Amino acid sequence: MTPVQRGLAQRSLARRQLLAGTLLLVPAAARAGAWPERPVRMIIPFVAAAGADIVGRTYAEELAKAFGQPVVVDNKGGAGGLMGTAEGARAAADGYTLLLTSQGTTVFNIGLYKAPGYDPQKDLVPIAICGTLPNVLVVSAANPATTVAELIAQARAKPGELTYGSSGIGSSLHLSGVIFEQRADVRLQHVPYRGAPPAVLAVVNGEVTMGFFNTPTVLGQIKSGKLRALAVTSKERTATLPDMMTMVEAGVADFEVAGWLGFAVPANTPEAIVARFNAEINRISEMPQVKEKLLVQGFEMLPPGSPEAARKQIVDDQAFWLPIIERSGAKAE
């Protein structure tokens, strides 16, 4: 073979190799570009009608429009979000499972459960943290306490007898009560329910003394006069209840609980899919109609954020909350 023939043969081989490589890449690129090709499942680890459920379903509706595929909500409530979150962490990392996350499921549960069944820092890839749901301290309209100070006086007069309801061990509702005990120097009895709605009803009916609930869960009962709001747990007053003082203003120093909500996918989900979820969720968070709808429900939107920022929030919150939970002695089984 002459040098010219040899050169032509080498160029021909190079072209064939390049073509073969391109053909191998086409199906993968096509699949990535077409995602999602079927419905996406959104696991909400809380019962229907709770504050987190309202937020999750709002995003599900908008994501379905963006993807051109249904986003099917699957409520998996119980154990402060533990069961649904564990199921989400075990799901296939193919982009077809999206998990609603919270401060409770990624932080509180890690301190409360000996074996939660998942590690948020290893088993999940955070997408974004969307906003906060400050809690509000409420009592039944029949309770004579009209201020936090009066409620504290009740608790000190009957140590360990006053009760508070929550949506389950490990929820921000439960940990709000733990912080209240520590900061106000009172002893209470925690009564966990399977979700916020039955816990709210228990306060309305006087079955338990008080409760810390996400604002949207109790806003209707507050407005109708069935519940009396005493203070909000956020650092500053909320847009939903602008005239309601904070716990600090009510005399309970160093009290701040504003549980956040966000989204995550199982670990090892392709980076391109993580980026797409992040872009769409951030876009939805900036939509005026979504902001308005969720603000009415008590959900206060945060600025758009990255997966890295969401991961840092989880790490920082664990560093703050886990020692508090340990000191409280609170445990869940």
C-alpha positions in Angstrom: 0.0 0.0 0.0 1.4 3.4 -1.0 1.7 6.2 1.5 -1.2 8.0 -0.3 -3.4 4.8 -0.1 -2.4 4.3 3.6 -3.4 7.9 4.4 -6.7 7.6 2.6 -7.4 4.3 4.5 -6.6 6.0 7.9 -8.9 8.9 7.1 -11.6 6.5 6.1 -11.2 4.6 9.4 -11.3 7.8 11.4 -14.5 8.9 9.7 -16.1 5.5 10.4 -15.1 5.7 14.1 -16.4 9.2 14.4 -19.7 8.2 12.8 -20.0 5.1 15.1 -19.4 7.3 18.1 -22.0 9.8 17.0 -24.6 7.1 16.5 -23.9 5.8 20.0 -24.5 9.2 21.4 -27.7 10.0 19.6 -30.1 7.7 21.5 -28.8 9.0 24.9 -29.1 12.6 23.8 -32.5 11.9 22.4 -33.6 10.4 25.7 -32.3 13.3 27.7 -33.9 15.8 25.5 -37.3 14.0 25.6 -37.4 13.7 29.4 -40.0 13.4 30.8 -41.6 10.8 28.5 -44.2 9.7 31.1 -45.9 11.0 34.2 -43.7 12.1 37.1 -44.6 11.0 40.6 -44.4 13.7 43.4 -44.3 12.1 46.8 -45.7 14.4 49.5 -44.8 12.8 52.8 -47.7 14.4 54.6 -51.5 13.8 54.6 -53.7 15.6 52.1 -55.0 19.1 53.0 -52.0 19.9 55.3 -50.0 23.1 54.5 -47.2 21.2 52.8 -49.7 19.4 50.7 -51.2 22.6 49.4 -47.7 23.9 48.4 -46.8 20.6 46.8 -49.9 20.4 44.7 -49.5 24.0 43.5 -46.0 23.1 42.2 -47.2 19.8 40.7 -49.9 21.6 38.7 -47.3 24.1 37.2 -44.7 21.4 36.6 -47.2 19.4 34.6 -47.7 22.3 32.3 -44.0 22.8 31.9 -43.3 19.1 31.3 -46.3 18.3 29.1 -46.8 15.3 31.3 -48.9 14.7 34.4 -47.3 15.2 37.8 -49.1 12.7 40.0 -49.3 13.6 43.7 -48.8 10.6 46.0 -49.5 11.5 49.7 -47.5 9.2 52.0 -48.2 10.7 55.4 -47.1 9.4 58.8 -44.3 9.6 61.4 -43.6 13.3 60.7 -42.9 12.6 57.0 -40.5 9.8 57.7 -42.3 7.1 55.7 -42.8 9.1 52.6 -39.3 10.5 52.6 -37.8 7.0 53.0 -39.8 5.8 50.1 -38.6 8.8 48.0 -35.0 8.1 48.9 -35.3 4.5 47.8 -37.0 5.4 44.4 -35.2 4.9 41.1 -32.9 7.7 40.2 -34.4 8.2 36.8 -36.0 11.6 37.2 -39.6 10.2 37.6 -39.8 10.6 41.3 -39.8 14.1 42.9 -40.0 14.4 46.7 -41.3 17.3 48.7 -38.9 17.9 51.5 -39.1 19.9 54.7 -37.0 20.9 57.7 -38.8 18.2 59.6 -38.0 15.4 57.2 -34.3 16.3 56.5 -33.3 17.7 59.9 -35.7 16.9 62.8 -36.2 13.2 61.9 -32.5 12.6 61.9 -32.3 13.6 65.5 -35.5 11.9 66.6 -35.2 8.5 65.0 -32.5 6.0 65.8 -32.8 4.5 62.3 -34.8 6.9 60.1 -34.1 4.7 57.0 -32.4 7.5 55.0 -29.6 10.0 55.2 -30.6 13.3 53.6 -27.0 14.2 52.8 -26.3 10.8 51.1 -29.6 9.5 49.8 -31.1 12.7 48.4 -30.1 15.4 46.0 -31.7 18.7 47.0 -33.3 20.7 44.1 -34.3 23.9 45.8 -35.8 25.4 49.0 -38.9 27.3 47.9 -40.2 29.1 51.0 -41.2 29.0 54.6 -44.3 28.1 56.6 -44.1 29.9 59.9 -46.1 28.3 62.7 -48.7 30.0 64.8 -49.5 29.2 68.4 -53.2 28.6 68.9 -55.6 27.6 71.6 -59.3 26.9 71.6 -61.7 29.8 71.6 -62.9 28.4 74.9 -59.5 28.7 76.6 -59.3 31.8 78.8 -55.7 32.6 77.8 -55.6 35.5 75.5 -51.8 36.0 75.5 -48.7 33.8 75.5 -47.9 35.0 79.0 -51.3 33.8 80.3 -50.8 30.4 78.6 -47.3 30.1 80.2 -49.0 30.8 83.6 -51.4 28.0 83.0 -48.6 25.6 82.2 -46.6 26.6 85.3 -49.7 26.2 87.5 -50.1 22.6 86.2 -46.6 21.2 85.3 -46.8 18.4 82.8 -50.6 18.5 82.5 -51.1 20.9 79.6 -51.1 19.2 76.2 -50.2 20.2 72.7 -51.1 18.5 69.5 -49.0 18.1 66.4 -48.9 16.3 63.0 -46.5 13.7 64.4 -43.2 13.3 66.1 -40.4 15.0 64.2 -42.6 17.7 62.6 -41.9 21.4 62.9 -45.2 21.5 64.9 -43.7 19.1 67.4 -40.3 20.8 67.6 -42.0 24.2 68.1 -43.5 22.7 71.3 -40.1 21.4 72.4 -38.5 24.9 71.9 -41.5 26.4 73.8 -40.8 24.1 76.8 -37.1 25.0 76.8 -37.5 28.7 76.2 -40.5 29.3 78.5 -39.3 26.8 81.2 -42.6 24.8 81.2 -43.4 21.1 81.0 -46.1 20.0 78.5 -47.4 16.7 77.2 -47.0 16.1 73.4 -49.9 14.4 71.7 -49.0 13.4 68.1 -51.6 12.8 65.5 -51.5 11.4 62.0 -51.3 14.7 60.2 -52.2 18.3 61.1 -55.9 18.3 60.4 -56.9 15.9 63.2 -54.5 17.8 65.6 -56.2 21.1 64.7 -59.6 19.6 65.3 -58.4 18.3 68.7 -57.5 21.9 69.7 -60.8 23.3 68.4 -62.7 20.7 70.5 -60.5 21.2 73.6 -59.1 17.6 73.5 -55.6 19.2 73.7 -54.7 22.6 75.2 -52.7 24.1 72.3 -50.8 23.6 69.1 -48.3 25.1 66.8 -49.5 24.8 63.3 -48.6 26.0 59.8 -50.6 29.2 59.2 -52.6 27.9 56.2 -53.8 24.9 58.2 -55.5 27.0 60.8 -56.2 30.3 59.1 -59.8 29.5 58.5 -60.5 28.5 62.1 -58.7 31.6 63.3 -60.8 33.8 61.1 -64.0 32.0 62.1 -63.3 32.4 65.8 -62.9 28.7 66.5 -59.2 29.1 67.4 -57.4 32.0 69.1 -54.0 32.8 67.7 -51.5 34.0 70.3 -48.2 34.5 68.4 -46.3 33.4 65.3 -43.0 31.5 65.6 -41.1 33.4 62.8 -38.4 35.9 63.4 -40.6 38.7 62.1 -44.3 39.2 61.7 -45.8 37.5 58.8 -47.7 38.9 55.8 -50.6 36.5 56.4 -51.1 37.6 60.0 -49.5 41.1 60.1 -51.0 42.2 63.4 -50.0 39.0 65.2 -46.9 39.4 67.4 -44.0 37.0 67.3 -43.1 34.7 70.2 -40.1 37.0 71.0 -42.4 40.0 71.1 -44.7 38.0 73.3 -42.0 37.6 75.8 -40.4 34.2 74.9 -36.7 35.1 74.2 -34.6 33.4 71.5 -37.7 31.7 69.9 -37.7 31.2 66.1 -39.1 28.4 64.1 -40.0 28.9 60.5 -40.1 25.5 58.8 -39.1 25.5 55.1 -40.3 23.4 52.2 -38.4 22.3 49.1 -37.8 19.5 46.7 -35.3 16.7 46.2 -34.7 13.7 44.0 -33.0 10.4 44.8 -29.2 10.3 44.9 -27.6 9.7 41.5 -30.4 11.3 39.5 -28.7 12.6 36.3 -27.3 16.2 36.7 -29.2 17.4 33.6 -32.5 16.3 35.2 -31.6 17.9 38.5 -30.8 21.2 36.7 -34.1 21.1 34.8 -36.1 20.5 38.0 -34.2 23.4 39.6 -34.9 25.7 36.7 -38.6 24.9 36.5 -39.1 25.1 40.3 -37.3 28.4 40.6 -39.4 29.7 37.6 -42.6 28.7 39.3 -41.5 30.3 42.5 -41.2 33.6 40.7 -44.7 33.4 39.1 -46.9 36.2 40.5 -50.0 34.1 40.6 -48.2 31.3 42.5 -46.7 33.8 45.0 -50.1 35.3 45.6 -51.9 32.0 45.9 -49.4 30.6 48.4 -49.1 33.8 50.4 -52.8 33.6 51.1 -52.1 30.2 52.4 -49.3 31.4 54.6 -46.4 30.2 52.5 -43.8 32.9 52.2 -41.6 32.5 49.1 -37.8 32.6 49.2 -35.6 33.9 46.4 -34.6 31.3 43.8 -31.8 29.1 44.9 -29.4 26.4 43.7 -29.1 22.7 44.7 -25.9 23.6 46.5 -27.6 26.3 48.5 -30.4 23.9 49.5 -27.8 21.3 50.6 -26.0 23.9 52.7 -29.3 24.8 54.4 -29.8 21.2 55.4 -26.3 20.9 56.8 -26.6 24.2 58.7 -30.0 23.3 60.1 -28.8 19.9 61.3 -25.9 21.6 63.1 -28.3 23.9 64.9 -31.2 21.6 65.6 -29.7 18.2 66.4 -28.1 19.4 69.7 -31.4 20.9 70.7 -33.3 17.7 70.0 -30.7 15.7 71.9 -31.0 18.0 75.0 -34.7 17.7 74.9 -34.6 13.9 75.1 -37.3 13.6 72.5 -37.2 10.3 70.6 -39.4 8.6 68.1 -39.7 4.9 67.3 
